[in-house]
């Protein structure tokens, strides 16, 4: 997506350039700051609880009969 928005930044119209630069910066920031740093940190801090199903869901899965 960054590459696609960078193509918009190479256009000749100023409004399209600004849109392309802004969107490329937003996508790059989202990918690095939001998803690359806090998400793995939260998963590491939660440990086993990060991948465990809630109790109500485990009980429902145990009672469910395979079809």
N, C-alpha and C positions, 0 to 999 in steps of 0.2 A: 504494500500500500504506500509505503514511503516513496518507492520508486515511481509509482503512478502519480502521486501528488507532486513529485519533483519535476515530472514532465510538464505539469501545469505551470510550475514556476519558470519554465523555460519559454513559455508563450510570450507573445509581444504585448498583449493587453495587461495593463497594470492591475486591474481588478482581479483577473484570473491569476496573475503572479502572486498577489497577496493571498488569495484563497489557497493556492497550491503550497506556498511556504507555511501558512498557518496550519493547514491540515497535516502536512508532513511532520511539522514540529509536534502537533498534538498526538499523532499516532506513535511517533518515536518516544515521546515522553510517557505515554501510556504503556508502551511495551517495556520500557526500562524501569521507570520509577514505580509504577503501580504493580506490574506483574512479575518483574524479575527480583525485586527486593522484598516487599512485605509478604507476598504469598509464600515463598519458600521459608521465610523466617517464621511465619505463623505455623506452617506445617511442622517445622522442626520443634517449635515450642510446644505444640500440642502433642507431638509424639504419636502414640498409639491411638489416642482419641481422635486424631485427624481423619483416620480412615475407618473408624468403627461406626457401625450403624446405631442409631438411637434405639433404646430399649423397646419402644412401642413398635418399631419396624422389625426388630428381631423377633418379637413375639408373634407378630402377624405372619412373618415368613415361616416360622416353625409350625404354625397352625394351618398354613396353606397346603392344600393337597395338590400334587402334580397332576396335570391334566393329560 
